[in-house]
Amino acid sequence: MSDSPSAPNARTQSAQNTAKVVVHFRPTGNAPILKQNFFKITSSYRFQTVIDFLRKQLNVQPATGEVLLLYVNSAFVPAPDEIVGNLHQCFHDAKGDLVINYATTAAWG
Amino acid sequence: MADSDIVRRVWSGVLPLEIVIDLPRTVHSQQSGGRVDDTSEQNYSTATYLFAPRVSYLPLLIPTLRTRMKQLVDPHARDLAENLDPSTVWFEADGGVPLKWHYPIGLLHDIHTLHITPSTSRLSPPHLPWRLRMKLERYPVEKIVSLRSPLLNPVPATPPPNDGTPLKFEVFEEKMKKVAAVVQDAHVNLLKESDFLRNGSTKKTMTLSRAELGQLWTGLETHDFDLFWSIFTRLITPPSLSSHSLSSVSLATTSAPSSSALGSTTTTDQPAPSPNELSSPTDAPLSPTGAQDPSPRSLPLSPRWVPMRAYREGKPVAQDLVPPYSTAGEVSEETTLLKALSILLPDSSFITTTTTTTRSTSTPLRVLIHGSDVPLEAPVVWLGMNMTYADGFVHVVVRGA
């Protein structure tokens, strides 16, 4: 995620928090597909960074009311202020990737 | 397993609040009367007092606060109350810190009064009522989640037009319904997250009917124990042995041989469930020992992981996989709160100092759940049954770490 905005406190975080984790994006339903599905993201970032990044990648414009939903493991929508590293630590798959399913209409509950 | 008296007490916990309502002047500059213009540079405020359920959420207080505003003598305040848009309301702690509305009120209090140490405060425990400011404008979208469909359409809310005229007529009750739906949405997703940690899938939450979900929410909104817990208890009751790894269960029987109810003698030495199991929510197959056991209910129940989060001042929230039982070589025992904190806060110094019983006396360590000091020996399985918040998580606030 080289073009993602930098977190304000990224520099002051410890080395552990500047570690990166792999995020695996999977489209659901009619959601557009990405050329590249795997991205590295700094673990201390908030989930909002992931939302903003994917929105940019898919060119989903909030102004026009386009919806983009991000689910972890097809199961739940994390709050935008949850820490990516926490989500990865608790919900990564067997390969060590945090799977994020995205949809342009409500998919699970 | 669950101690109904404790569960009820935790649920009943209320927090006395002093809420200072900031009444902006600018919106109603057309208000007649010279005094308004004289003080137009400065907002003015009025305080009100109420008891808030610790397990509830700040936006759910808005209808009550609006009623109080309407009772004020000042016609300007009544006017503001009449036209109040609840999605623009936010709350601030002392020091100008915006409060996250998706955190339970009690947790917010415990987090934001951490810095008040007995030496700097006249009163200990922290001064009550807890003083908050209610703000009606300049919603800090960069710092707290918007109350306008944050999860369904997570974009920064565009600020409302500030020309003092509502775009379209919509009664407060309708607007409040939408705000409550946003809070409920956030709550349900936290429930699903904790469900996934406990059970390896969100099946329990997803199979709730619309009516049951509605009852759960009404129970929270109205602070009705029976309404809420009759549904909630199903979500947090651990799966039986057959649905997941035997290891923790069999190890528990060896660690508690005195309990005659634990008739099984399974001592299989399987590895503890790994994080990878979470990716395949399908139930683990029964091991031969489990299949031979004719009475699964004779075995203790245990969640896969105990949903826990730890909070410290000035640090990001910590969340990790907390196993219900810990193994050290041959010996296995219930995971204690101390052990859980060492998993959640590996960089924390108090863990080592506490375990070597040479804890520094200069910074008193406090570990709070629901505002209560909890002994570090407390087993997390018990905490997960008895001291969870309404979102299914055990939120632990740590001071002195």
Boltz contact constraints between the chains, C-beta under 6 A:
constraints:
  - contact:
      token1: [A, 51]
      token2: [B, 154]
      max_distance: 6.0
  - contact:
      token1: [A, 62]
      token2: [B, 155]
      max_distance: 6.0
  - contact:
      token1: [A, 67]
      token2: [B, 153]
      max_distance: 6.0
  - contact:
      token1: [A, 75]
      token2: [B, 192]
      max_distance: 6.0
  - contact:
      token1: [A, 75]
      token2: [B, 196]
      max_distance: 6.0
  - contact:
      token1: [A, 75]
      token2: [B, 202]
      max_distance: 6.0
  - contact:
      token1: [A, 76]
      token2: [B, 189]
      max_distance: 6.0
  - contact:
      token1: [A, 76]
      token2: [B, 192]
      max_distance: 6.0
  - contact:
      token1: [A, 76]
      token2: [B, 193]
      max_distance: 6.0
  - contact:
      token1: [A, 77]
      token2: [B, 151]
      max_distance: 6.0
  - contact:
      token1: [A, 77]
      token2: [B, 189]
      max_distance: 6.0
  - contact:
      token1: [A, 79]
      token2: [B, 102]
      max_distance: 6.0
  - contact:
      token1: [A, 80]
      token2: [B, 145]
      max_distance: 6.0
  - contact:
      token1: [A, 80]
      token2: [B, 154]
      max_distance: 6.0
  - contact:
      token1: [A, 83]
      token2: [B, 316]
      max_distance: 6.0
  - contact:
      token1: [A, 86]
      token2: [B, 319]
      max_distance: 6.0
  - contact:
      token1: [A, 89]
      token2: [B, 320]
      max_distance: 6.0
  - contact:
      token1: [A, 90]
      token2: [B, 321]
      max_distance: 6.0
  - contact:
      token1: [A, 93]
      token2: [B, 279]
      max_distance: 6.0
  - contact:
      token1: [A, 94]
      token2: [B, 276]
      max_distance: 6.0
  - contact:
      token1: [A, 94]
      token2: [B, 279]
      max_distance: 6.0
  - contact:
      token1: [A, 109]
      token2: [B, 206]
      max_distance: 6.0
